[in-house]
Amino acid sequence: MVEHESTINTKIKIELELRSDDSLYIDGQKVVTYLSEVCIEGHELRKELESGKRILLNDRVLYYLYHNPELVPRHWRKSEKGDIKEICLYGSILRRIADGKLFVSRLCWASLGFHWDVRWIGDDCNS
């Protein structure tokens, strides 16, 4: 169990735990990744996610997981087909000042380990 300074759900501290079922738990609640049923553009996905039915993780959680990869569930690394997964965190929306484009942070698995960067939410499934 790890305590991490964060502002998820207006809390100052949250507890992150990787349990034996290879699932990440935050404050005792299982983190569930979400894959839309259809290929949709990032802004539409953001609206779908912000419907209030899901807890959206922010950049501070991504940063902590990046620096503590032992807490990242193994099934977050590759899909059932063996494709590399990218986990986008929609709890922090970033805006580029130059053109106003919106981005989200993402955590990806590569052969040498995890890396993180940002993804433009205007991308579609073919980008």
C-alpha positions as CSV (number, residue, x, y, z in Angstrom):
1,M,0.0,0.0,0.0
2,V,1.3,3.4,-1.0
3,E,0.1,6.8,0.0
4,H,0.3,9.4,-2.7
5,E,-0.4,13.1,-2.6
6,S,-3.2,13.8,-5.1
7,T,-6.3,15.8,-5.6
8,I,-8.6,13.0,-7.0
9,N,-12.1,13.6,-5.7
10,T,-10.8,16.6,-3.7
11,K,-8.7,14.3,-1.4
12,I,-5.2,15.3,-0.5
13,K,-3.9,11.7,-0.2
14,I,-5.0,8.5,-1.9
15,E,-3.9,4.9,-1.4
16,L,-2.6,3.0,-4.4
17,E,-2.4,-0.8,-4.2
18,L,-1.7,-3.5,-6.8
19,R,-3.5,-6.6,-5.5
20,S,-2.9,-10.3,-6.3
21,D,-5.7,-10.2,-9.0
22,D,-3.3,-8.0,-11.0
23,S,-5.7,-5.0,-10.6
24,L,-4.9,-1.5,-9.3
25,Y,-7.0,-0.2,-6.5
26,I,-7.3,3.4,-5.4
27,D,-8.7,3.9,-1.9
28,G,-10.0,0.4,-2.1
29,Q,-11.9,0.8,-5.4
30,K,-10.7,-1.2,-8.4
31,V,-9.5,0.9,-11.3
32,V,-11.2,-0.2,-14.5
33,T,-9.8,0.8,-17.9
34,Y,-12.4,1.8,-20.5
35,L,-12.5,0.9,-24.2
36,S,-15.3,2.5,-26.2
37,E,-17.5,0.1,-28.1
38,V,-16.9,2.1,-31.3
39,C,-14.0,4.0,-32.8
40,I,-14.6,7.6,-31.8
41,E,-12.6,10.8,-32.0
42,G,-11.0,12.0,-28.8
43,H,-13.4,14.9,-28.0
44,E,-16.4,12.5,-28.2
45,L,-14.6,10.0,-26.0
46,R,-13.9,12.8,-23.5
47,K,-17.6,13.6,-23.4
48,E,-18.5,9.9,-23.0
49,L,-16.0,9.6,-20.1
50,E,-17.2,12.8,-18.4
51,S,-20.7,11.4,-18.2
52,G,-20.0,10.9,-14.5
53,K,-20.1,7.1,-14.5
54,R,-16.3,6.7,-14.1
55,I,-13.5,8.0,-12.0
56,L,-11.0,9.8,-14.3
57,L,-7.4,9.6,-13.1
58,N,-5.2,12.6,-13.4
59,D,-1.6,13.4,-14.3
60,R,-0.4,13.0,-10.8
61,V,-1.5,9.4,-10.7
62,L,0.2,8.8,-14.1
63,Y,3.4,10.4,-12.8
64,Y,3.4,8.2,-9.7
65,L,2.8,5.0,-11.7
66,Y,5.5,5.9,-14.1
67,H,8.0,6.2,-11.3
68,N,6.6,3.1,-9.5
69,P,6.1,0.7,-12.4
70,E,5.7,-2.2,-9.9
71,L,2.2,-0.9,-9.2
72,V,1.1,-1.0,-12.9
73,P,-1.0,-4.1,-13.6
74,R,0.6,-6.5,-16.1
75,H,-2.6,-6.6,-18.2
76,W,-2.2,-2.8,-18.9
77,R,0.9,-3.6,-21.0
78,K,-0.6,-5.5,-23.9
79,S,-4.0,-6.4,-25.2
80,E,-5.3,-9.9,-25.5
81,K,-4.1,-9.8,-29.1
82,G,-0.6,-8.9,-28.0
83,D,-0.9,-5.2,-29.1
84,I,0.8,-2.6,-27.0
85,K,-1.7,-0.7,-25.0
86,E,-1.7,3.0,-24.2
87,I,-3.5,4.1,-21.1
88,C,-4.8,7.7,-21.5
89,L,-5.8,9.6,-18.4
90,Y,-8.6,12.0,-19.0
91,G,-8.7,13.4,-15.5
92,S,-6.3,16.2,-16.6
93,I,-7.0,18.0,-19.9
94,L,-4.0,20.0,-21.1
95,R,-4.3,22.9,-23.6
96,R,-1.5,24.0,-25.9
97,I,-1.4,27.8,-25.8
98,A,-0.3,28.3,-29.4
99,D,-3.4,26.8,-31.0
100,G,-5.7,25.7,-28.2
101,K,-5.5,22.0,-29.0
102,L,-6.4,19.7,-26.1
103,F,-4.2,16.8,-24.9
104,V,-4.3,14.1,-22.3
105,S,-1.4,12.2,-20.8
106,R,-0.8,8.6,-21.6
107,L,1.2,5.7,-20.2
108,C,2.5,3.2,-22.8
109,W,4.4,0.0,-22.5
110,A,7.5,-0.6,-24.7
111,S,10.1,-3.3,-24.8
112,L,12.3,-1.3,-22.4
113,G,9.5,-0.4,-20.0
114,F,6.9,2.3,-19.6
115,H,7.1,5.7,-21.1
116,W,4.7,8.6,-20.9
117,D,3.8,11.5,-23.2
118,V,0.7,13.3,-24.3
119,R,-1.9,12.5,-27.0
120,W,-4.0,15.1,-28.9
121,I,-7.6,14.3,-28.2
122,G,-8.5,15.3,-31.7
123,D,-7.0,12.0,-32.9
124,D,-9.3,9.3,-34.1
125,C,-8.7,5.6,-34.0
126,N,-6.6,5.6,-37.2
127,S,-4.2,8.3,-36.0
